[in-house]
Amino acid sequence: MSGKSLERYFRLVQNSRERRPSGSLWCPAADVYRTENGWIVKVDLAGIQPSDIEVTIDGPVLRISGSRRDGICGEGVSHYQLEITYSRFEKMIQFPRSIEHAS
């Protein structure tokens, strides 16, 4: 990849992050499986406390939202490298039909 191509790539990545309609929300990765008995949804929420997660269903839409907080930092701690996103998140998954009675 040439230097100009690399610069263009990083500009596109940065611009796509800035254009998020929900502001500072990040969107965790998810896997959705269809089984004989229904659906399985796995969402990458490493380091997030269950009490910081909200799950709602509205017809065919599953919405998972909440906040990832950094509980390590405190008085006298300074950062050396920060790559993990700590802020509000939201993941919306559209199913082909209503999942109102899902558990």
C-alpha positions, 0 to 999 in steps of 0.5 A, a space after each residue: 500500500 502506498 503512502 497516499 493510499 494509507 493516508 486515504 484509508 486512515 482519513 476514511 476510517 476517521 471520517 466514518 467514526 465521526 459520522 456516527 448518527 448517535 454521537 459517541 456511541 460505539 457498536 459492538 460486534 455480534 453473531 446471530 445464529 438460527 436454530 431449530 428452536 429460535 435464535 442465538 445472539 452473541 455480542 462482544 461485550 468484554 469488560 461490561 458489567 451485566 448491570 450496565 446492559 439494557 436489552 429491549 425488543 420492539 417487534 423484529 428489532 433487538 436493541 442492546 445498549 449500555 456503557 463500558 466503564 474503566 474501573 482500573 483508573 484512579 488517583 495517581 494512575 496515568 495512561 501509557 496506551 489506550 485502545 479500548 473504547 469506554 463509553 455508551 454503546 448500542 447494537 440493533 439487530 433486525 430479525 425477519 419477523 417479530 421476536 416479542 416472545 423471545 427470552 
